[in-house]
């Protein structure tokens, strides 16, 4: 009987496909010391069929597409306000609901645990809008979405590129237009444990329970987005991209999942999804006439099915072709390049395992090095002889 799904733990993306694939329900997702979910195999239930490993998509390149690339913006300003970028996901989701289908995406529950849920109507859709910079648990949703597809009910399944690869590893490509998959250009994901620890720190500091958390509030604009924690009494804690510790740490790659810094198979034109969406960063230079700082989406229609779904959004969206591909790549390098782990990642987790999330410690780890430290780092990369001579010279001065 097997004890794990992947021999190399650092390759596991935590997508949850193995849980939904196992015919004996022998696999569950459990957090490790960093708070990331990994599959755990119950040896008493496992029959050694190896389906989990055989279908695991980790480390496998997605198909190479020839995507049609567009800029897009929802025409309803309220939708844009509640969305991270231009509101394209809402338009696609409404199209699926109008067909009698079900939309799956990540949403917080009342305890601020992030998990994939299914939306059957517009009221259940709101929680899926907006970016969530924490990894969701999608295993159960994969099972439920597969059951709906088997019954002939259309499904839109959204998630990270690795979650879409995992879902397709379970259901295959046999449902035609009944299934629409949507992923996004992914920077990487922190663990649920880290986010929960940060929320606990906020609650202890303010003496009130956090009831909602928004990662991409647009009150200061789309480009200068803010994070907002809302407490039970209606008061708020806010911060920008450079002074809100959790958001800043995420953007600086301080605590991404190990597999995120090895993700080379789901970049550029390699996506398993029908549609890939992202922020249209660089809009002020690429398409300034479209940029009103309320949010613009970059849309990569990877398949004919994706193009049809985008066209079906009709009057909901303003859609325009994008021709400056190099400009898009310069403005949003995550389209092509994998995030590199911050040099202080190990130091963060060493502290985190003992003390939990500590905002002051995070900001200290992310602080720009002073002149002496910058000089020491430069010296460390010099040949040994040159480094010794420079150190000796510095001692004399």
Beta strands, then each sheet from edge to edge (+ up, - down):
strand 1: 27-31
strand 2: 37-41
strand 3: 68-74
strand 4: 102-108
strand 5: 114-119
strand 6: 155-158
strand 7: 179-184
strand 8: 210-217
strand 9: 226-231
strand 10: 236-240
strand 11: 275-279
strand 12: 297-301
strand 13: 317-321
sheet 1: 1+ 2-
sheet 2: 5+ 4- 6- 7- 11- 12+ 3- 13+
sheet 3: 8+ 9- 10+
end
